[in-house]
Amino acid sequence: MLIGDIISVIEQYAPLPLQEDYDNCGLQVGSKSTPCTGVLLCVDVSPAVVDEAIERGCNLIVTHHPLLFKGLKRITGATLVERVVIKAIAANVAIYSSHTAMDNTVGGVSWQMASRLSLTDVQTLERQNNRLLHLSVMVPNDYVDRVSLALFDAGAGKLGNYDSCSFAVEGKGSFRALEGADPFVGNLMEVHQEPETRISVVLPSWLKDRVEAALIESHPYEVPAYEFVAMQNSSPTGSGVVGNLPQAVSVTDLIAKIKQAYGSPVVRCTAFDPDMMVRRVAMCGGAGAFLIKNAIASKAQVFITSDSRYHDFIDNAANILLIDIGHYESEQCTKDIFYRIITENFANFAVYYSETEQNPINYL
């Protein structure tokens, strides 16, 4: 098994094109073609985590936060990042990060947070735009099933919890094969009419090349007629989630549940009535204050996130209960996501949670 095999299943779950423009997800150090001896999971990689990987015999570290967020102009060991790079390269340890790709994918960080509170009817809080394409292709009737299955296998036709979604309309196509052509049906220099079906499917934009290759491979025509059109529909991928607790609880009970669910020794909250009953909850892993207005618009009574500023509390106190649980606490669930992805795809493979990593923030 190669390091690239591990990365491939992670990126099937959280494709790199989902990352934000400012981010640097992906393989940070190492080669995908190296055989993988084991995987160590963490939120942030440090020299101590690299040492732990070496001791455990793991040559791949999967981390949530990117090691290389800004460009390095020199690697002398003067900074923590430089020391990690030097140590990892010297030990042939690869480092991979998912970060905002995992934040934005359906089933990612905020979704995992929601599962810890047993939220139901979970939906994305701020959906991404310009991530979907509409494909139409004309296919001779006898080849509709063959082409459709090829498109589905390549990832097209998936809508929410449904796959193999398409729409088909029968019609009649016409063409004339000119000199030099090798027509599948019809004769050279004669106009030919063929009963055809127009197949329509939706696909994520980052799968365009794969779907197009599958179309061309499965289509019987020498030159298939097809088009990709960008859609204005929002994608289910995006930032944060909102959902409902199984039953309404008091704010006091909810805060106790939150502290237990996320391992937060303390939380920061706006002022509240301890007896107020709440059920609709929004949340975002990491620094999610930019979604407060979205949470309010979704009719959430509570918004759980981290790194909230003083004025985030002041400006929104009258409209929503803001609960800051800490950055590390909100994102340590990423290790559970990585563990599940890898172990479900590669049984009996060595995957470890880092025991060296600690929350960089102490509460005194």
C-alpha positions in Angstrom: 0.0 0.0 0.0 1.3 3.4 -1.0 1.0 6.7 0.8 -0.9 7.8 -2.3 -3.5 5.1 -1.6 -4.2 6.6 1.8 -4.4 10.1 0.4 -6.7 9.0 -2.4 -9.4 7.7 0.0 -9.2 10.9 2.1 -9.5 13.1 -1.0 -12.5 11.0 -2.2 -14.2 12.1 1.0 -12.8 15.6 1.1 -11.7 16.7 -2.4 -9.0 19.3 -2.5 -11.0 21.6 -4.7 -13.3 22.2 -1.7 -10.6 24.1 0.1 -10.7 27.8 0.5 -8.6 30.0 -1.7 -6.3 31.0 1.1 -5.6 27.5 2.2 -2.9 25.0 1.5 -4.3 21.5 1.8 -2.7 18.4 0.4 0.6 16.6 0.7 3.0 18.9 2.5 6.1 16.7 2.7 7.0 13.4 1.1 6.1 11.3 -1.9 2.8 9.5 -2.8 4.7 6.7 -4.3 6.4 5.6 -1.0 5.0 2.4 0.6 3.0 3.3 3.7 4.1 1.7 7.0 1.5 3.3 9.2 -0.5 6.5 9.8 -0.4 8.9 12.8 -3.3 11.3 13.2 -3.2 14.8 14.8 -4.6 18.3 14.6 -1.2 20.0 14.4 2.1 18.5 13.6 5.2 19.4 15.7 8.7 18.0 16.1 7.5 15.8 19.0 4.7 14.4 16.8 7.2 13.5 14.1 9.4 11.8 16.7 6.3 9.8 17.8 5.6 8.8 14.2 9.2 7.5 13.9 8.9 5.6 17.1 5.6 4.0 16.1 7.0 3.1 12.6 4.6 5.4 10.8 5.8 7.2 7.7 2.7 9.2 7.1 1.2 11.9 9.4 -2.3 13.1 8.6 -3.0 16.4 10.2 -5.9 18.8 10.1 -4.0 22.1 10.0 -1.5 22.6 7.2 2.2 22.5 8.2 3.1 24.8 5.3 0.5 27.6 5.3 2.9 30.3 4.1 5.8 29.9 1.7 9.2 29.1 3.1 12.1 31.2 1.8 14.7 29.1 3.7 14.8 25.9 5.7 17.4 26.4 8.5 15.6 25.2 11.5 15.0 28.7 12.9 11.2 28.2 13.2 9.0 25.3 14.4 7.8 24.7 10.9 11.3 24.6 9.5 12.3 22.1 12.2 9.4 19.9 11.4 10.2 19.9 7.7 13.9 19.0 8.3 13.0 16.2 10.7 10.3 14.8 8.5 12.4 14.8 5.4 15.4 13.3 7.2 13.2 10.4 8.5 11.3 10.0 5.2 8.0 10.8 7.0 5.3 12.3 4.8 2.8 14.9 6.1 -0.7 15.4 4.7 -3.3 18.1 5.6 -7.0 18.3 4.7 -8.1 21.4 6.7 -10.8 23.5 4.9 -11.4 20.7 2.4 -12.5 18.6 5.4 -14.3 21.7 6.8 -16.4 22.1 3.7 -17.2 18.6 2.7 -20.5 17.0 3.6 -19.8 14.8 6.6 -16.7 16.9 7.5 -15.7 18.7 10.7 -18.9 20.6 11.6 -21.0 17.5 10.7 -18.9 15.4 13.1 -19.4 18.1 15.8 -23.1 17.8 15.2 -23.1 14.0 15.6 -21.6 14.5 19.1 -24.7 16.4 20.1 -27.0 13.9 18.2 -28.4 16.7 16.0 -31.0 15.7 13.5 -32.1 17.3 10.2 -28.5 18.6 9.7 -27.9 21.0 6.8 -25.0 23.1 5.6 -25.1 26.6 7.1 -23.4 28.5 4.2 -23.3 26.6 0.9 -20.6 26.9 -1.7 -21.4 28.3 -5.1 -20.1 27.6 -8.6 -19.2 24.1 -7.7 -21.7 22.2 -10.0 -21.8 21.4 -13.7 -24.6 20.2 -15.9 -23.7 17.7 -18.5 -25.8 16.9 -21.6 -24.8 14.2 -24.0 -26.5 12.7 -27.1 -26.3 8.9 -27.2 -27.7 6.3 -29.6 -30.5 4.5 -27.9 -28.8 1.1 -27.6 -25.9 2.6 -25.7 -27.8 4.7 -23.1 -27.3 2.2 -20.2 -23.6 1.8 -21.0 -22.9 5.5 -21.1 -25.0 6.3 -18.1 -23.3 3.7 -16.0 -19.9 5.0 -17.0 -20.9 8.5 -16.0 -22.3 7.3 -12.6 -19.1 5.3 -11.9 -17.1 8.5 -12.6 -19.0 10.4 -10.0 -21.8 12.1 -11.9 -25.4 12.0 -11.0 -25.1 12.3 -7.2 -27.6 14.5 -5.5 -27.6 14.6 -1.7 -28.3 11.0 -0.5 -29.1 9.8 -4.0 -26.9 8.6 -6.8 -27.4 7.4 -10.4 -29.6 10.5 -10.9 -30.2 11.5 -14.6 -32.9 12.7 -17.0 -33.3 11.3 -20.5 -35.3 12.5 -23.5 -35.5 10.6 -26.8 -35.1 12.4 -30.1 -33.5 12.1 -33.5 -30.0 13.2 -34.3 -28.5 13.9 -37.7 -25.0 14.2 -39.1 -23.0 13.7 -42.3 -19.6 12.0 -42.1 -17.1 13.8 -44.3 -13.9 12.5 -45.9 -11.5 11.2 -43.3 -14.2 10.3 -40.8 -14.8 6.8 -39.5 -18.6 6.8 -38.6 -20.1 4.3 -36.2 -23.3 4.4 -38.2 -24.1 5.9 -41.6 -22.1 6.3 -44.8 -19.5 8.8 -45.9 -20.9 12.0 -47.5 -24.5 11.0 -46.7 -26.8 12.7 -44.2 -27.7 10.1 -41.5 -30.5 10.3 -38.9 -30.2 8.2 -35.8 -32.6 7.6 -32.9 -30.8 9.1 -29.9 -31.4 9.9 -26.3 -30.2 13.1 -24.6 -28.8 12.2 -21.1 -28.5 15.0 -18.5 -26.6 14.6 -15.3 -25.2 17.0 -12.6 -21.6 16.6 -11.3 -19.2 18.5 -9.0 -16.9 20.7 -11.1 -13.7 19.1 -9.9 -14.9 15.7 -11.5 -15.2 17.2 -15.0 -12.0 15.6 -16.4 -12.8 12.2 -15.0 -16.4 12.3 -16.2 -15.5 13.6 -19.6 -12.9 10.8 -20.0 -15.5 8.2 -19.0 -18.0 9.6 -21.5 -15.6 9.5 -24.4 -14.4 6.0 -23.4 -18.0 4.6 -23.2 -19.6 6.4 -26.1 -19.6 4.6 -29.5 -19.4 7.7 -31.7 -16.1 8.9 -33.0 -17.0 12.4 -32.0 -19.7 12.5 -29.3 -21.9 15.5 -29.0 -22.0 16.9 -25.4 -21.7 20.0 -23.4 -20.8 21.1 -19.8 -22.7 24.1 -18.4 -21.8 25.9 -15.2 -24.8 25.9 -12.8 -25.8 28.7 -10.4 -27.3 26.2 -7.9 -25.5 26.1 -4.6 -23.7 23.0 -3.6 -24.4 21.0 -0.4 -20.8 21.5 0.5 -19.8 24.6 2.5 -19.2 26.0 6.0 -20.9 25.1 9.2 -24.1 23.2 9.9 -27.4 23.7 11.6 -29.8 21.1 13.0 -32.0 20.2 15.9 -31.5 18.5 19.2 -33.5 15.4 19.8 -35.5 17.4 22.3 -35.5 20.8 23.8 -33.1 21.3 26.8 -32.2 24.2 29.1 -29.2 26.3 28.3 -27.6 25.1 31.5 -28.0 21.4 30.5 -26.8 22.1 26.9 -23.6 23.8 28.1 -22.8 20.8 30.3 -23.4 18.5 27.4 -21.2 20.7 25.1 -18.3 20.6 27.5 -18.5 16.9 27.8 -19.0 16.3 24.0 -16.0 18.4 22.9 -13.7 18.1 26.0 -13.9 21.8 26.7 -12.9 22.6 30.4 -14.5 26.0 30.0 -16.7 27.8 27.4 -17.3 31.5 26.7 -20.9 32.4 26.4 -23.1 35.4 25.9 -25.3 36.2 28.9 -28.4 33.9 29.0 -31.4 32.8 31.0 -30.3 29.4 32.5 -33.9 28.1 32.2 -34.3 29.1 28.6 -35.2 26.0 26.5 -33.3 25.5 23.2 -33.5 23.0 20.4 -32.1 24.5 17.1 -28.4 24.6 17.1 -25.8 25.8 14.6 -22.1 25.2 14.7 -18.8 25.6 12.9 -15.4 24.0 13.7 -12.5 26.4 14.0 -12.9 30.2 13.7 -16.5 30.4 12.6 -17.7 33.8 13.8 -18.1 34.8 10.1 -21.2 32.5 10.1 -23.0 34.2 13.0 -25.4 36.0 10.7 -26.1 32.7 8.8 -26.8 31.0 12.1 -29.3 33.7 13.0 -30.9 33.5 9.6 -31.3 29.8 10.0 -33.4 30.4 13.1 -30.8 28.7 15.3 -31.0 29.7 19.0 -27.4 28.7 19.7 -24.2 29.0 17.7 -21.2 26.9 18.7 -17.7 27.8 17.4 -14.3 29.2 18.5 -12.1 32.2 18.3 -15.0 34.6 18.7 -14.0 38.3 19.3 -15.3 40.5 22.1 -17.6 42.4 19.7 -19.0 39.2 18.3 -20.6 38.6 21.7 -21.7 42.2 22.1 -23.2 42.7 18.6 -25.2 39.4 18.6 -26.2 38.9 22.2 -29.8 39.9 21.6 -30.3 37.5 18.6 -28.4 34.3 19.4 -26.6 32.5 22.2 -23.0 32.4 21.2 -20.9 29.6 22.8 -17.1 29.6 22.2 -15.7 26.1 23.0 -12.0 26.7 22.0 -10.3 26.1 18.6 -8.6 22.8 19.4 -11.7 21.4 21.1 -13.8 22.1 18.1 -11.4 20.4 15.6 -10.0 17.4 17.4 -12.9 15.4 16.0 -11.0 15.5 12.7 -8.9 12.6 14.0 -12.0 10.5 14.3 -13.0 11.3 10.7 -9.5 10.4 9.4 -9.5 7.2 11.4 -12.9 6.1 10.1 -12.0 6.8 6.5 -8.7 4.9 6.6 -9.8 1.9 8.6 -13.0 1.4 6.6 -11.0 1.3 3.4 -7.9 -0.6 4.7 -8.8 -3.2 7.3 -6.1 -4.2 9.8 -3.8 -1.3 8.9 -1.8 0.6 11.5 -3.5 3.9 12.3 -2.8 5.7 15.6 -4.0 8.8 17.4 -1.1 10.9 18.5 -0.5 10.7 22.2 2.2 13.4 22.1 0.0 16.1 20.8 -1.6 18.4 23.3 -3.9 21.4 23.2 -1.5 24.3 22.8 -3.8 26.4 25.1 -3.9 25.8 28.8 -6.8 26.8 31.1 -5.7 27.8 34.5 
